[in-house]
Every structure is written in C-alpha cells, then in structure tokens.
Amino acid sequence: MTKPASVVLTLAAHEYRSAVRSRVLGLLILSMVLVSAGSITIAAYDYQAQVADYHAYLSQVKAAGGIVTVPPQLFPLQLLRAVIEYVQIIGAVIAIGLGYLSVARERTGNTLRLISTRPVRLWQLFCGRVLGAGALIATIIVATATISVLLIGLVGGQWLTGAELIRVVITFAAAIIYMLLFYALGFWLTARTKALVNGLVVALVVWLSVVLVIPQIGDTMDPDNQVPGGLFAALQVKKPDEKRVLAHFGTYEKLRNGIEETSLTKHFERGVFAVTGIKDKYNGKPLAVIADSKRSDIEWFAAYAALMSALMLAGLKRERLTQKES
C-alpha cells in the first residue's frame, strides 16, 4: 500500500515537473531576476555613493582634528525595497498565472481524471498541489533573493551579516506565502469557470483591487498625506491639537483604516518593511519586538492563508466534479 506522504510527494513532483516542461518556470525566474537585478543595481550604486560621501566627510573631520561618534545611517537591507514591491505587484500576477496554468494543464491532459481513478484522497491532492506550487514559487523567490544579496555585496560593497541574512530569509519566506495565496486565488477562480480565460480575467480584477487600488485608498484618503511632509506639519499644528482635530473625523478615520485593513498586500508590506528596517523606526529592533508590534498584520496574514486554503480545496473539488462530468 502506498504511503500517504509518498502520494503527496508524487503529486507535488508532478506539479513541479509540468511547469518545468512547459518552460514557464524558466521564463518566470528570468523575468523576476532581471527586474530585481536592475532595481538592486541602481539602489546599490546609490548606496555605494552614500558610503563614499560618508568616508569623505569622515576624512575631512579627522583632518580638522574632530571626532565622529555617530555611525552612518546606512542600512543595506533597505536596498530590498524595490524588490519587495516587485514581489507585491509582479509576483502576485505570476502566482495567479501559475494557478491558471495548473488548471489549464489538468483540463488539457485530463490528469486529474486519471488521478481520481486511484485511491487519492482530497487532502493528499490538496497538500501535493500546495507543496508543488510552493516549490515553484520558492524557486522563483530563491533566485530573486540570491541575486539581490549578491548585488548588494558586489555592487554596493556591503556584504550582509548573519543577522541580516536571517531577516532576508524571513522576508522572502513571507513572499513565498504571499505569492502562494494568489496562486490559490487564481486556481480557485479558474476552476470555477468553464471558459478558463474568464477565471483568469476575474482573478486579475481581484489582483488589481487588492494590490493596487485598496492599498492606495488609505493613503489617498488621509488628509495629512496631501501635502509633502504632512498637512499638519505644514500648518504647524502641534500633536495635541492634531489629535483634537482628528477626533471630529472619527467615523471617517475608521472607514479609511477599515478599507486599508482589508488589503493582504498592505499587511505583507508592513511586516516585511519592519523586518528589513525599510521602515526606519524598526531599524535595530529585535525580531521579537517587531513580531509583537506587527501582531495584527501577522494575524491578518494568517486569516488570509486560511481563506485561501479553503478556496484551494473548493477549487480542487470543483475540478474533480468538472472532470467527472466531461
């Protein structure tokens, strides 16, 4: 009798090999690596220039007999900002595409019908599909992370420390989960439609809303963001007075924050920006402190993971039914 774990691994390997044979994986890796390499290279040259300026300033101070006690405010992990933003936008589209292609391959090759003739349970099919998709996405993300770290060292002249590499691993592990959730969305919506392209179109509309529209609503609707440096700062309104003004807009603020809170992309961004120190106030903070501070974002992320797992299961049930009816 075949062991359940062996069945799961066989299904995962099938998912991975199918993508490799179609050359999809190679194209996706290449696209992500190229855009990431370009953004990191530009940021790394700028970082290198900042380091050179600091050393020139240091030499001038020493020549004048002075002493510099404040370390340079240069943080190499902040160079990952553009890469993370590419994952948020392009990575989500890639993941939706992978989910769509997975359903398309199954319907074209009738693979699921063949699998259904064997004693394969739904949970095994689910775990195998998620594991295979996770491996696909991990391959893309690992290639992206590797080239990013190498370019920070080679071009920026700053090799990351062990502690910084741990933060990189956490960041890109979150990116794998983030993309996997969009994979589940693409899979579920495609599985629900007879015409596969209709599912893909709906998935892309959802992507547009979740990734590009909703995250911007919170910022756009914030009056303080309408003026560079902040509206209240420009008007020289003190903090206590600012709070009194905002107290009159309590319902508006709740609505604005509520809309922003529904965005998976925003929660992913807040978490990884804190881990990498892209958000300045988290620079130098221990990971435990950051995790505690970002507990709400982690909980939202977990809730979305549960939702997408349910959608993936629903998609697999739907595909089984479709295969039986055809």
DRENRODO-930544 format. One record per residue (C-alpha): x, y, z; chain; residue number from 1. Coordinates in Angstrom, 2 decimals. Layout:
# residues N
R  c1  c2  c3  chain  resi
R  X  Y  Z  A  NUM
...
***
This chain:
# residues 326
R  c1  c2  c3  chain  resi
R  0.00  0.00  0.00  A  1
R  1.34  3.43  -0.96  A  2
R  2.14  5.68  1.97  A  3
R  0.14  8.97  2.14  A  4
R  3.34  11.02  2.27  A  5
R  4.61  9.31  -0.87  A  6
R  1.38  10.15  -2.69  A  7
R  1.67  13.80  -1.67  A  8
R  5.29  14.00  -2.85  A  9
R  4.41  12.32  -6.16  A  10
R  1.63  14.83  -6.77  A  11
R  3.92  17.74  -5.83  A  12
R  6.65  16.46  -8.16  A  13
R  4.09  16.18  -10.97  A  14
R  3.02  19.80  -10.46  A  15
R  6.63  21.00  -10.48  A  16
R  7.74  18.93  -13.49  A  17
R  4.72  20.01  -15.52  A  18
R  5.69  23.67  -15.10  A  19
R  9.33  22.94  -15.91  A  20
R  8.44  21.02  -19.07  A  21
R  6.31  23.89  -20.31  A  22
R  9.27  26.26  -19.82  A  23
R  7.03  28.52  -17.77  A  24
R  9.25  28.32  -14.71  A  25
R  12.38  29.41  -16.60  A  26
R  10.63  32.44  -18.08  A  27
R  9.20  33.49  -14.72  A  28
R  12.54  33.13  -12.95  A  29
R  14.23  35.14  -15.68  A  30
R  11.65  37.94  -15.54  A  31
R  11.79  38.29  -11.75  A  32
R  15.59  38.07  -11.63  A  33
R  16.01  40.70  -14.36  A  34
R  13.69  43.30  -12.80  A  35
R  15.13  42.62  -9.34  A  36
R  18.71  42.81  -10.57  A  37
R  18.00  46.12  -12.30  A  38
R  16.44  47.72  -9.22  A  39
R  19.09  46.39  -6.84  A  40
R  21.92  47.53  -9.11  A  41
R  20.59  51.10  -9.25  A  42
R  19.99  51.18  -5.48  A  43
R  23.40  49.60  -4.78  A  44
R  25.25  52.24  -6.81  A  45
R  23.40  54.94  -4.88  A  46
R  24.28  53.19  -1.61  A  47
R  27.94  52.98  -2.68  A  48
R  27.92  56.73  -3.38  A  49
R  26.46  57.43  0.07  A  50
R  29.17  55.31  1.70  A  51
R  31.84  57.18  -0.29  A  52
R  30.36  60.53  0.80  A  53
R  30.40  59.42  4.42  A  54
R  34.04  58.33  4.26  A  55
R  34.97  61.62  2.57  A  56
R  33.20  63.51  5.36  A  57
R  34.95  61.33  7.95  A  58
R  38.35  62.10  6.45  A  59
R  37.62  65.83  6.46  A  60
R  36.56  65.77  10.11  A  61
R  39.65  63.78  11.14  A  62
R  41.91  66.11  9.16  A  63
R  40.39  69.02  11.09  A  64
R  41.08  67.24  14.38  A  65
R  37.46  66.35  15.08  A  66
R  35.90  63.05  16.11  A  67
R  32.79  61.46  14.61  A  68
R  30.85  59.47  17.19  A  69
R  27.58  58.94  15.29  A  70
R  27.63  55.90  12.96  A  71
R  26.45  56.38  9.35  A  72
R  22.72  55.98  8.87  A  73
R  23.15  53.48  6.05  A  74
R  21.24  50.21  6.10  A  75
R  21.87  47.72  3.26  A  76
R  18.60  45.84  3.78  A  77
R  16.74  48.97  2.72  A  78
R  18.04  48.30  -0.79  A  79
R  15.48  45.48  -0.97  A  80
R  12.55  47.90  -1.07  A  81
R  12.11  47.85  -4.84  A  82
R  12.47  44.05  -4.97  A  83
R  9.77  43.64  -2.32  A  84
R  7.49  45.98  -4.26  A  85
R  8.07  43.92  -7.41  A  86
R  7.07  40.80  -5.47  A  87
R  3.94  42.59  -4.25  A  88
R  2.85  43.51  -7.77  A  89
R  4.58  41.32  -10.38  A  90
R  4.91  38.34  -8.04  A  91
R  1.16  38.32  -7.40  A  92
R  0.45  38.32  -11.15  A  93
R  2.94  35.49  -11.69  A  94
R  1.30  33.44  -8.93  A  95
R  -2.18  33.96  -10.39  A  96
R  -0.80  32.88  -13.78  A  97
R  0.67  29.72  -12.26  A  98
R  -2.69  28.87  -10.69  A  99
R  -4.44  29.41  -14.02  A  100
R  -1.89  27.31  -15.92  A  101
R  -2.19  24.48  -13.40  A  102
R  -5.93  24.15  -14.08  A  103
R  -5.39  24.57  -17.83  A  104
R  -2.83  21.74  -17.91  A  105
R  -5.10  19.43  -15.93  A  106
R  -8.06  20.01  -18.25  A  107
R  -5.98  19.64  -21.38  A  108
R  -4.24  16.46  -20.25  A  109
R  -7.10  15.03  -18.15  A  110
R  -4.52  14.28  -15.48  A  111
R  -6.95  14.82  -12.62  A  112
R  -9.34  12.27  -14.06  A  113
R  -6.55  9.70  -14.13  A  114
R  -5.56  10.57  -10.56  A  115
R  -9.20  10.23  -9.47  A  116
R  -9.24  6.59  -10.61  A  117
R  -6.68  5.82  -7.91  A  118
R  -7.15  5.88  -4.12  A  119
R  -6.04  9.51  -3.71  A  120
R  -7.86  11.49  -1.05  A  121
R  -8.74  15.15  -1.36  A  122
R  -6.36  16.21  1.42  A  123
R  -3.50  14.42  -0.36  A  124
R  -4.37  16.17  -3.60  A  125
R  -4.52  19.48  -1.73  A  126
R  -1.17  19.00  0.04  A  127
R  0.51  17.78  -3.14  A  128
R  -0.76  20.74  -5.14  A  129
R  0.23  23.27  -2.47  A  130
R  3.65  21.68  -2.00  A  131
R  4.30  21.62  -5.76  A  132
R  3.13  25.21  -6.20  A  133
R  5.18  26.24  -3.17  A  134
R  8.27  24.65  -4.72  A  135
R  7.65  26.52  -7.98  A  136
R  7.26  29.85  -6.21  A  137
R  10.19  29.14  -3.89  A  138
R  12.43  28.55  -6.93  A  139
R  11.49  31.98  -8.28  A  140
R  11.91  33.69  -4.92  A  141
R  15.20  31.97  -4.03  A  142
R  16.68  33.02  -7.39  A  143
R  15.46  36.59  -6.77  A  144
R  16.81  36.68  -3.20  A  145
R  20.17  35.23  -4.23  A  146
R  20.79  37.76  -6.98  A  147
R  19.68  40.57  -4.67  A  148
R  22.08  39.59  -1.88  A  149
R  24.95  39.11  -4.32  A  150
R  24.43  42.51  -5.96  A  151
R  24.25  44.27  -2.59  A  152
R  27.68  42.81  -1.86  A  153
R  29.27  43.09  -5.30  A  154
R  27.89  46.47  -6.39  A  155
R  27.00  48.09  -3.09  A  156
R  30.19  46.89  -1.43  A  157
R  28.30  45.75  1.68  A  158
R  28.09  42.02  2.37  A  159
R  25.22  41.18  4.68  A  160
R  25.90  39.85  8.16  A  161
R  24.43  36.63  9.53  A  162
R  21.72  38.54  11.42  A  163
R  20.81  40.47  8.27  A  164
R  20.65  37.26  6.22  A  165
R  18.18  35.82  8.75  A  166
R  15.96  38.84  8.12  A  167
R  16.32  38.30  4.37  A  168
R  15.21  34.67  4.80  A  169
R  12.17  35.75  6.85  A  170
R  11.26  38.39  4.28  A  171
R  11.41  36.08  1.30  A  172
R  9.71  33.23  3.18  A  173
R  6.80  35.64  3.72  A  174
R  7.00  36.45  -0.01  A  175
R  6.58  32.76  -0.87  A  176
R  3.45  32.54  1.29  A  177
R  2.15  35.80  -0.17  A  178
R  2.52  34.53  -3.73  A  179
R  1.08  31.14  -2.79  A  180
R  -2.11  32.86  -1.63  A  181
R  -2.50  34.50  -5.03  A  182
R  -1.78  31.13  -6.67  A  183
R  -4.74  29.70  -4.71  A  184
R  -6.91  32.61  -5.83  A  185
R  -6.00  32.08  -9.50  A  186
R  -6.54  28.32  -9.19  A  187
R  -9.93  28.64  -7.49  A  188
R  -11.37  31.25  -9.86  A  189
R  -10.13  29.38  -12.94  A  190
R  -11.51  26.07  -11.65  A  191
R  -14.95  27.65  -11.17  A  192
R  -15.30  28.61  -14.84  A  193
R  -15.88  26.51  -17.94  A  194
R  -14.04  29.05  -20.07  A  195
R  -10.65  29.20  -18.36  A  196
R  -9.84  32.71  -19.55  A  197
R  -12.87  34.08  -17.68  A  198
R  -11.42  32.87  -14.38  A  199
R  -8.10  34.46  -15.23  A  200
R  -9.77  37.80  -16.03  A  201
R  -11.69  37.81  -12.74  A  202
R  -8.51  36.89  -10.83  A  203
R  -6.67  39.81  -12.42  A  204
R  -9.52  42.17  -11.48  A  205
R  -9.24  40.97  -7.88  A  206
R  -5.45  41.44  -8.09  A  207
R  -5.95  44.99  -9.36  A  208
R  -8.24  45.76  -6.43  A  209
R  -6.23  44.07  -3.68  A  210
R  -2.73  45.04  -4.80  A  211
R  -3.11  48.41  -6.48  A  212
R  -6.42  50.07  -5.56  A  213
R  -7.24  49.27  -1.93  A  214
R  -3.71  49.87  -0.51  A  215
R  -3.74  53.34  -2.05  A  216
R  -7.17  54.28  -0.74  A  217
R  -5.96  54.54  2.84  A  218
R  -3.06  56.82  1.89  A  219
R  -5.03  58.88  -0.62  A  220
R  -7.91  59.45  1.79  A  221
R  -5.57  60.56  4.57  A  222
R  -5.64  64.40  4.58  A  223
R  -2.21  64.51  6.20  A  224
R  -0.69  62.88  3.10  A  225
R  -1.92  65.52  0.68  A  226
R  0.95  67.90  1.45  A  227
R  4.66  66.94  1.33  A  228
R  5.84  66.41  4.90  A  229
R  2.27  66.25  6.17  A  230
R  -0.62  68.71  6.22  A  231
R  -0.49  69.27  9.99  A  232
R  3.27  69.83  9.92  A  233
R  2.88  72.34  7.09  A  234
R  0.27  74.22  9.11  A  235
R  2.49  73.96  12.21  A  236
R  -0.28  72.21  14.13  A  237
R  1.02  70.65  17.33  A  238
R  0.39  66.99  18.16  A  239
R  -2.28  67.57  20.86  A  240
R  -4.17  69.93  18.52  A  241
R  -3.83  67.44  15.68  A  242
R  -5.49  64.76  17.82  A  243
R  -8.33  67.14  18.73  A  244
R  -8.94  67.90  15.05  A  245
R  -8.93  64.20  14.09  A  246
R  -11.36  63.44  16.92  A  247
R  -14.04  65.19  14.87  A  248
R  -13.40  62.80  11.98  A  249
R  -13.60  59.54  13.93  A  250
R  -16.07  57.83  11.57  A  251
R  -14.09  58.92  8.52  A  252
R  -10.83  57.59  10.00  A  253
R  -12.44  54.27  10.90  A  254
R  -13.75  53.92  7.35  A  255
R  -10.38  54.82  5.85  A  256
R  -8.47  52.43  8.11  A  257
R  -11.06  49.71  7.61  A  258
R  -10.66  49.80  3.84  A  259
R  -6.88  49.69  4.13  A  260
R  -7.01  46.81  6.62  A  261
R  -8.71  44.55  4.06  A  262
R  -5.63  44.54  1.82  A  263
R  -3.44  41.44  2.01  A  264
R  -0.72  43.37  0.19  A  265
R  -0.67  46.11  2.83  A  266
R  -0.24  43.62  5.67  A  267
R  2.57  41.85  3.80  A  268
R  4.29  45.18  3.14  A  269
R  4.02  46.38  6.74  A  270
R  5.52  43.16  8.06  A  271
R  8.49  42.83  5.72  A  272
R  9.24  46.57  5.74  A  273
R  9.57  46.30  9.52  A  274
R  11.76  43.17  9.38  A  275
R  14.15  44.71  6.85  A  276
R  14.19  48.12  8.51  A  277
R  12.83  49.83  5.41  A  278
R  10.52  51.48  7.91  A  279
R  13.18  53.47  9.78  A  280
R  11.70  53.18  13.26  A  281
R  12.25  49.40  13.22  A  282
R  15.97  49.59  12.42  A  283
R  17.97  47.84  15.11  A  284
R  14.87  46.42  16.79  A  285
R  14.98  42.70  17.75  A  286
R  12.77  40.39  15.71  A  287
R  10.72  39.53  18.81  A  288
R  9.87  43.21  19.32  A  289
R  8.94  43.58  15.65  A  290
R  6.75  40.46  15.78  A  291
R  4.92  41.83  18.81  A  292
R  4.48  45.22  17.15  A  293
R  3.20  43.61  13.93  A  294
R  0.93  41.07  15.61  A  295
R  -2.16  42.47  13.89  A  296
R  -0.56  42.18  10.43  A  297
R  0.56  38.61  11.19  A  298
R  -2.96  37.68  12.30  A  299
R  -4.47  39.19  9.15  A  300
R  -1.92  37.30  7.07  A  301
R  -2.82  34.03  8.83  A  302
R  -6.53  34.71  8.26  A  303
R  -5.91  35.20  4.54  A  304
R  -3.88  31.96  4.48  A  305
R  -6.84  30.09  6.00  A  306
R  -9.22  31.68  3.48  A  307
R  -7.02  30.82  0.50  A  308
R  -6.61  27.23  1.76  A  309
R  -10.40  26.92  1.80  A  310
R  -10.60  28.36  -1.71  A  311
R  -7.93  25.94  -2.94  A  312
R  -9.88  22.99  -1.54  A  313
R  -13.05  24.31  -3.15  A  314
R  -11.20  24.64  -6.46  A  315
R  -9.94  21.06  -6.30  A  316
R  -13.44  19.77  -5.53  A  317
R  -14.78  21.75  -8.45  A  318
R  -12.11  20.40  -10.79  A  319
R  -12.84  16.82  -9.76  A  320
R  -16.51  17.38  -10.48  A  321
R  -15.76  19.03  -13.83  A  322
R  -13.51  16.14  -14.87  A  323
R  -16.18  13.59  -13.95  A  324
R  -18.89  15.46  -15.87  A  325
R  -16.79  15.89  -19.02  A  326
***
